[in-house]
Amino acid sequence: AERIEGLMASQKSLLANASHELRSPLASIRMGLELMNAPTVDPAATARSRAEILRNMAELDQLIDEILLASRLDAQEADIGTVEPVDLVGLCAEECARVGASFDVPEGLTQLDVPGVAKLLRRMVRNLLENARRYGAATDQADAVVLSLHTESAQVVLRVQDRGPGVPPAYLDRIFEPFFRLPGASERVGGVGLGLALVKSIAERHGGQVKCTARLGGGACFVVGLPATT
């Protein structure tokens, strides 16, 4: 009964926050359409309105996708997909190449399997890299975003580090809450506040955990520990 009550409370919170987040892009789309229909609108203004509408539609699509995934991950009985050995070296190399991040693995390590759902582990890695690029990447530094992999005992440890302002100690746990944004973070930067919450849920559904620490020399370091394939 306590577990069901907790799940219902979580779903209510998710719905309330989602409703709030949906209003902003919907209002922008409505405003853009009204501007496009104005009798004195010029072609340049129409093009800007169209681009803004498309951006907000993409934001809505991302938000709905992440809400549905968060809801499924919250429901422990929900089927999250086929669990199979997933090579994190290949997966992480692909995701690092996609965003231009550095990839650091021990010499000679060409494959590192963990039991999991490939599409969820890819989402977890992608969210961490995009978060680092969005909030922490300094374009003039070669090590702006670095993803590293290694093993510790029976665990695979994945780290994503950036050279941004870092996370204040008071918010190291709160940044994994759904829809939480650091004070002063601009919504225009991108993201809907679910990326790190999904990282935490995906890690936990795979028997792992995630934490955020300070990076030596400045920046943030996100550390994910996952059980290795036995």
Summary of the structure (lengths in Angstrom):
residues: 230
radius of gyration: 19.6
end to end distance: 35.1
largest distance: 68.5
contacts: 664
relative contact order: 0.13
helix: 51%
strand: 18%
